[in-house]
């Protein structure tokens, strides 16, 4: 058992830390204010090999370990506490991996090199106006018509649509191809929406992580070629769950980085801010919450990196997938809550200053609420997943 990164991982982490400290941290407030991640910065990320980090070298990717991908997510979360850049990175990373794993060669050759170069966004399109957690109940359909499929339905809270339409890319999309079979009738399509017709797009205004777009999509007899099916028909639910499992670990790593950044800022402040003749760090009302949060952050770091480590172990056929699923859900359940608690506590330490935009902590508060409230799976869904893996499938609450 070893609680350290390898020498290669340590060097990678240091280089990554320096990159995001110099290139991302100075612009994170501007990203939030302008609701836009600069293309120049995305190109710099691409040049460093951070985009398509899990994709094969055959398509220009870095073909790195999942632990490496988690290191990048953590450093992004540290340096853009709005988590907008984290969303851009982790959605591309998880669903770009799923695209490579299940798409036809023609599709992979066209889109993955563009993802790696920062010229395309690969997103996930699952949630509908009627709900998101109950994936099996989606209503969007894809009906075969010759060599095409006709798609009808609505999707909401979809990240990256504007980025796709302004550049290139597509959405890994869940649709019903056999509605009567519920989750066994769900298929996964890659929809290159910029090249499709009969799609209405409405942009939603979020309270946080504004650097990446969020949209409502309406498909009205929108056709897509059969070649855009991912994997086998009616097995899309399982492919999507694989993608969500990977994405949740990266979400947790991003929230970890955000919590670390905020607590470091808080520590520096309370050591220097004086009240009643001494630093406020000396007061137990400040010091005890700090010690609790600091301990939880350190413990959570071990959990997140064990989850990432398990992904790599699974790829080498050394552990079962259910272990990855369990630790992924545990990480996603814990870290958004911890990051939220951390930023709220540190804002209190700053008093009135904590309520100002000048300090910048409110950016983190608004951003992390996205993952706390439900993006990539609500807290209660994570608890159901963990309970299923610990107790067995016969104890899941949604089955009679």
C-alpha positions as CSV (number, residue, x, y, z in Angstrom):
1,X,0.0,0.0,0.0
2,X,1.4,3.4,-1.0
3,X,-0.3,6.8,-0.3
4,X,1.9,8.7,-2.7
5,X,1.7,9.4,-6.4
6,X,4.4,7.8,-8.5
7,X,7.4,10.0,-9.5
8,X,5.9,10.5,-12.9
9,X,2.5,11.5,-11.5
10,X,4.2,13.9,-9.0
11,X,6.1,15.7,-11.9
12,X,2.9,15.8,-14.0
13,X,0.9,17.2,-11.0
14,X,3.5,19.9,-10.5
15,X,3.6,20.9,-14.2
16,X,-0.2,20.9,-14.2
17,X,-0.4,23.0,-11.1
18,X,1.9,25.6,-12.6
19,X,0.0,25.7,-15.8
20,X,-3.4,26.3,-14.3
21,X,-2.0,28.8,-11.7
22,X,-0.5,30.9,-14.4
23,X,-3.1,30.5,-17.2
24,X,-6.5,29.9,-15.5
25,X,-6.4,31.5,-12.0
26,X,-5.8,35.1,-13.4
27,X,-8.9,34.8,-15.6
28,X,-11.5,32.8,-13.6
29,X,-13.4,35.9,-12.5
30,X,-13.5,37.1,-16.0
31,X,-14.8,33.7,-17.2
32,X,-17.7,34.1,-14.7
33,X,-18.4,37.7,-15.5
34,X,-18.3,37.2,-19.3
35,X,-19.9,33.7,-19.3
36,X,-17.3,32.5,-21.7
37,X,-14.1,30.4,-21.5
38,X,-11.6,32.1,-23.9
39,X,-10.7,30.1,-27.0
40,X,-7.1,31.0,-26.5
41,X,-7.1,29.3,-23.1
42,X,-8.8,26.2,-24.5
43,X,-6.1,26.0,-27.2
44,X,-3.4,26.2,-24.5
45,X,-5.1,23.3,-22.6
46,X,-5.1,21.3,-25.8
47,X,-1.4,22.0,-26.5
48,X,-0.7,20.7,-23.0
49,X,-2.5,17.5,-23.8
50,X,-5.3,18.0,-21.3
51,X,-8.1,17.6,-23.8
52,X,-8.8,14.0,-24.9
53,X,-6.6,13.0,-22.0
54,X,-8.2,9.5,-21.9
55,X,-8.4,9.1,-25.7
56,X,-6.0,6.9,-27.7
57,X,-2.8,8.3,-29.2
58,X,-4.2,7.0,-32.5
59,X,-6.6,10.0,-32.5
60,X,-4.1,12.4,-31.0
61,X,-5.1,11.8,-27.3
62,X,-2.8,11.4,-24.4
63,X,-4.0,7.9,-23.5
64,X,-3.3,8.7,-19.9
65,X,-4.4,6.9,-16.7
66,X,-7.6,7.8,-15.0
67,X,-5.6,9.0,-12.0
68,X,-3.9,11.4,-14.3
69,X,-7.3,12.7,-15.5
70,X,-8.3,13.2,-11.9
71,X,-5.2,15.2,-11.2
72,X,-6.1,17.6,-14.0
73,X,-9.7,17.9,-12.7
74,X,-8.4,18.7,-9.2
75,X,-6.0,21.4,-10.4
76,X,-8.7,23.0,-12.6
77,X,-11.1,23.1,-9.6
78,X,-8.4,24.8,-7.6
79,X,-7.9,27.6,-10.1
80,X,-11.4,28.2,-11.3
81,X,-13.6,27.8,-8.3
82,X,-16.7,28.6,-10.4
83,X,-16.2,25.1,-11.8
84,X,-17.1,26.2,-15.3
85,X,-13.8,25.1,-16.7
86,X,-14.1,21.9,-14.7
87,X,-17.4,21.2,-16.5
88,X,-15.8,21.9,-19.8
89,X,-13.0,19.5,-19.1
90,X,-14.7,16.6,-17.3
91,X,-17.7,16.4,-19.7
92,X,-15.4,16.3,-22.7
93,X,-13.1,13.8,-20.9
94,X,-15.8,11.3,-19.8
95,X,-18.0,11.4,-22.9
96,X,-15.1,11.7,-25.3
97,X,-13.9,8.4,-23.8
98,X,-17.4,6.8,-24.3
99,X,-17.5,8.1,-27.9
100,X,-14.2,6.4,-28.7
101,X,-15.2,3.2,-27.0
102,X,-18.6,2.8,-28.7
103,X,-18.6,4.9,-31.9
104,X,-17.9,3.6,-35.4
105,X,-14.4,4.2,-36.7
106,X,-15.6,6.9,-39.1
107,X,-17.1,8.9,-36.3
108,X,-14.1,8.5,-34.1
109,X,-11.7,9.6,-36.8
110,X,-13.8,12.7,-37.5
111,X,-14.5,14.0,-34.0
112,X,-11.9,12.9,-31.5
113,X,-8.9,14.6,-33.1
114,X,-11.0,17.8,-33.1
115,X,-11.8,17.3,-29.4
116,X,-8.1,16.8,-28.7
117,X,-7.3,20.1,-30.5
118,X,-9.9,22.1,-28.6
119,X,-12.0,22.4,-31.8
120,X,-15.0,20.3,-30.7
121,X,-17.0,19.7,-27.6
122,X,-18.4,16.2,-26.8
123,X,-21.3,16.5,-24.3
124,X,-24.0,14.4,-22.7
125,X,-27.7,14.8,-23.5
126,X,-29.9,12.9,-21.0
127,X,-32.1,15.0,-18.7
128,X,-35.6,15.9,-19.9
129,X,-38.2,18.4,-18.6
130,X,-40.0,15.5,-16.9
131,X,-36.9,14.6,-14.9
132,X,-33.3,13.5,-14.8
133,X,-32.7,10.9,-12.1
134,X,-35.1,8.4,-13.5
135,X,-33.3,7.8,-16.8
136,X,-35.4,4.8,-17.7
137,X,-38.5,7.1,-18.0
138,X,-37.1,9.3,-20.8
139,X,-39.6,10.1,-23.6
140,X,-37.3,11.2,-26.4
141,X,-37.6,8.6,-29.2
142,X,-35.6,7.6,-32.3
143,X,-37.7,5.8,-34.9
144,X,-36.0,4.1,-37.9
145,X,-36.7,5.5,-41.3
146,X,-34.7,3.9,-44.1
147,X,-31.0,4.3,-43.2
148,X,-31.8,7.2,-40.8
149,X,-33.4,7.6,-37.4
150,X,-36.0,10.3,-36.7
151,X,-35.7,11.9,-33.3
152,X,-38.5,13.6,-31.4
153,X,-38.5,14.9,-27.8
154,X,-37.0,17.5,-25.5
155,X,-33.8,17.6,-23.5
156,X,-32.9,20.2,-20.8
157,X,-30.0,21.4,-18.7
158,X,-27.6,20.3,-21.4
159,X,-24.0,21.7,-21.1
160,X,-22.0,22.8,-24.1
161,X,-24.6,23.3,-26.9
162,X,-23.5,26.8,-27.6
163,X,-19.9,25.7,-27.7
164,X,-20.8,22.9,-30.2
165,X,-22.7,25.3,-32.5
166,X,-19.9,27.9,-32.5
167,X,-17.2,25.3,-33.1
168,X,-18.0,21.6,-33.7
169,X,-18.8,18.4,-31.8
170,X,-21.9,16.7,-30.7
171,X,-23.9,15.2,-27.9
172,X,-23.9,11.6,-26.6
173,X,-27.7,11.3,-26.4
174,X,-30.1,8.9,-24.8
175,X,-33.2,8.0,-26.7
176,X,-35.9,5.3,-26.7
177,X,-35.7,2.9,-29.6
178,X,-38.1,0.4,-28.0
179,X,-40.1,2.4,-25.5
180,X,-42.0,-0.6,-24.2
181,X,-38.8,-2.1,-22.9
182,X,-38.1,0.8,-20.5
183,X,-34.3,1.0,-19.8
184,X,-33.7,-2.0,-21.9
185,X,-35.1,-0.1,-24.9
186,X,-32.7,2.9,-24.6
187,X,-30.1,3.5,-27.2
188,X,-27.2,5.9,-27.3
189,X,-26.6,8.1,-30.3
190,X,-24.0,10.7,-31.0
191,X,-25.8,13.7,-32.4
192,X,-23.7,16.2,-34.4
193,X,-26.3,18.9,-33.8
194,X,-24.5,21.6,-35.8
195,X,-25.2,19.5,-38.9
196,X,-28.7,18.4,-38.1
197,X,-32.0,20.1,-38.9
198,X,-35.2,20.6,-37.0
199,X,-33.6,21.3,-33.6
200,X,-34.8,24.3,-31.5
201,X,-32.3,25.6,-29.0
202,X,-33.1,27.8,-26.0
203,X,-30.3,29.0,-23.7
204,X,-30.9,28.9,-19.9
205,X,-29.4,31.4,-17.5
206,X,-27.7,29.7,-14.6
207,X,-26.8,31.3,-11.3
208,X,-23.3,29.9,-11.4
209,X,-20.6,28.2,-13.6
210,X,-21.7,30.6,-16.3
211,X,-18.5,30.1,-18.4
212,X,-20.2,27.2,-20.1
213,X,-23.7,27.2,-21.7
214,X,-26.7,25.4,-20.5
215,X,-29.6,24.7,-23.0
216,X,-33.0,23.3,-23.7
217,X,-33.2,21.3,-27.0
218,X,-36.4,20.4,-28.9
219,X,-36.1,17.7,-31.5
220,X,-38.9,17.8,-34.1
221,X,-38.6,15.1,-36.7
222,X,-34.8,15.6,-36.6
223,X,-33.0,13.0,-38.7
224,X,-29.6,11.4,-38.0
225,X,-27.8,8.8,-40.0
226,X,-27.6,5.2,-38.7
227,X,-23.9,5.4,-38.4
228,X,-24.2,7.7,-35.4
229,X,-25.5,4.8,-33.2
230,X,-23.1,4.1,-30.3
231,X,-22.6,0.4,-29.6
232,X,-25.6,-1.9,-30.0
233,X,-29.2,-0.8,-30.2
234,X,-31.1,-0.9,-26.9
235,X,-28.0,-1.1,-24.8
236,X,-27.5,2.6,-24.4
237,X,-28.6,2.7,-20.8
238,X,-25.6,0.7,-19.8
239,X,-23.1,2.7,-21.9
240,X,-24.5,5.9,-20.3
241,X,-24.2,4.6,-16.8
242,X,-20.5,3.8,-17.6
243,X,-20.0,7.4,-18.7
244,X,-21.8,8.8,-15.6
245,X,-19.6,6.7,-13.3
246,X,-16.5,8.1,-14.8
247,X,-17.8,11.7,-14.9
248,X,-18.8,11.5,-11.2
249,X,-15.2,10.8,-10.1
250,X,-14.0,13.8,-12.1
251,X,-16.8,15.9,-10.6
252,X,-15.6,14.9,-7.2
253,X,-11.9,15.7,-8.0
254,X,-13.0,19.1,-9.3
255,X,-14.9,19.8,-6.1
256,X,-11.9,18.6,-4.1
257,X,-9.7,21.1,-5.8
258,X,-12.2,23.9,-5.2
259,X,-12.5,23.0,-1.5
260,X,-8.7,23.0,-1.2
261,X,-8.4,26.4,-2.8
262,X,-11.0,27.9,-0.6
263,X,-9.7,26.5,2.6
264,X,-6.2,27.7,1.7
265,X,-7.5,31.2,1.1
266,X,-9.4,31.0,4.4
267,X,-6.3,29.9,6.4
268,X,-4.2,32.8,5.0
269,X,-7.0,35.2,6.0
270,X,-7.6,34.1,9.6
271,X,-3.9,34.0,10.4
272,X,-3.6,37.7,9.5
273,X,-7.0,39.1,10.4
274,X,-7.1,40.4,13.9
275,X,-10.1,41.0,16.3
276,X,-9.8,42.0,19.9
277,X,-6.1,42.2,19.7
278,X,-5.2,38.8,18.2
279,X,-5.5,36.8,15.0
280,X,-9.0,35.3,14.7
281,X,-7.3,31.9,14.0
282,X,-6.8,31.7,17.7
283,X,-10.5,31.6,18.4
284,X,-12.0,28.2,18.7
285,X,-15.1,29.3,16.9
286,X,-12.9,29.7,13.8
287,X,-10.2,27.1,14.5
288,X,-12.5,24.1,15.2
289,X,-14.6,24.4,12.0
290,X,-11.3,24.7,10.2
291,X,-9.9,21.5,11.7
292,X,-13.0,19.6,10.9
293,X,-13.1,20.8,7.2
294,X,-9.4,20.3,6.7
295,X,-9.7,16.7,8.0
296,X,-12.6,15.9,5.8
297,X,-10.9,17.4,2.8
298,X,-7.8,15.2,3.4
299,X,-10.0,12.1,3.9
300,X,-12.0,12.9,0.8
301,X,-8.9,13.2,-1.2
302,X,-8.1,9.6,-0.4
303,X,-11.6,8.5,-1.5
304,X,-11.5,10.4,-4.8
305,X,-8.1,9.0,-5.8
306,X,-9.1,5.5,-4.7
307,X,-12.1,5.8,-7.1
308,X,-9.8,7.0,-9.9
309,X,-7.3,4.2,-9.1
310,X,-10.0,1.6,-9.3
311,X,-10.9,2.7,-12.8
312,X,-7.3,2.0,-13.8
313,X,-7.4,-1.3,-12.0
314,X,-10.7,-2.2,-13.8
315,X,-9.1,-1.5,-17.2
316,X,-6.4,-4.0,-16.2
317,X,-9.1,-6.5,-15.2
318,X,-7.9,-6.5,-11.6
319,X,-11.2,-5.4,-9.9
320,X,-14.9,-5.7,-10.7
321,X,-16.9,-2.8,-12.2
322,X,-19.2,-2.6,-9.2
323,X,-16.3,-1.5,-7.1
324,X,-15.7,1.4,-9.4
325,X,-19.5,2.3,-9.4
326,X,-19.6,2.2,-5.6
327,X,-16.6,4.4,-5.0
328,X,-17.6,6.8,-7.8
329,X,-21.0,7.3,-6.1
330,X,-19.4,7.7,-2.7
331,X,-17.1,10.4,-4.1
332,X,-19.9,12.2,-5.8
333,X,-22.1,12.0,-2.7
334,X,-19.5,13.5,-0.4
335,X,-17.4,16.1,-2.3
336,X,-20.0,18.6,-3.6
337,X,-21.5,18.8,-0.1
338,X,-18.0,19.2,1.4
339,X,-17.0,21.9,-1.1
340,X,-20.3,23.7,-0.4
341,X,-19.8,23.5,3.4
342,X,-16.2,24.8,3.0
343,X,-17.0,27.8,1.0
344,X,-19.9,28.8,3.3
345,X,-17.7,28.5,6.4
346,X,-14.8,30.4,4.8
347,X,-17.2,33.2,3.7
348,X,-18.3,33.5,7.3
349,X,-14.7,34.0,8.5
350,X,-14.5,37.0,6.2
351,X,-17.7,38.6,7.6
352,X,-19.1,41.3,5.4
353,X,-16.2,40.9,3.0
354,X,-17.3,37.4,2.3
355,X,-20.6,38.7,0.8
356,X,-18.8,40.9,-1.8
357,X,-18.0,39.9,-5.3
358,X,-14.6,41.5,-4.9
359,X,-13.5,38.7,-2.6
360,X,-14.6,36.1,-5.2
361,X,-15.8,33.3,-2.9
362,X,-19.4,33.8,-4.0
363,X,-18.3,32.5,-7.4
364,X,-17.4,29.2,-5.8
365,X,-20.7,29.1,-3.9
366,X,-22.8,29.6,-7.0
367,X,-20.7,27.1,-9.0
368,X,-20.7,24.2,-6.6
369,X,-24.4,24.4,-6.1
370,X,-24.8,22.9,-9.5
371,X,-23.2,19.6,-8.5
372,X,-24.7,19.8,-5.0
373,X,-28.2,20.1,-6.4
374,X,-27.9,17.3,-9.0
375,X,-25.7,17.6,-12.0
376,X,-24.3,14.1,-12.8
377,X,-26.7,12.6,-10.3
378,X,-28.3,13.9,-7.1
379,X,-27.1,13.0,-3.6
380,X,-30.0,10.7,-3.0
381,X,-29.4,8.8,-6.2
382,X,-25.8,8.4,-5.1
383,X,-27.1,6.9,-1.8
384,X,-29.3,4.5,-3.7
385,X,-26.4,3.4,-5.8
386,X,-24.1,2.9,-2.8
387,X,-26.9,1.0,-0.9
388,X,-27.4,-1.2,-3.9
389,X,-23.7,-2.1,-4.1
390,X,-23.5,-2.7,-0.3
391,X,-26.7,-4.5,0.3
392,X,-27.5,-6.1,-3.0
393,X,-30.0,-5.3,-5.9
394,X,-32.9,-6.8,-4.0
395,X,-32.8,-3.9,-1.6
396,X,-33.1,-1.0,-4.1
397,X,-36.2,1.1,-3.2
398,X,-37.6,1.4,-6.8
399,X,-38.1,-2.3,-7.2
400,X,-41.1,-4.3,-5.8
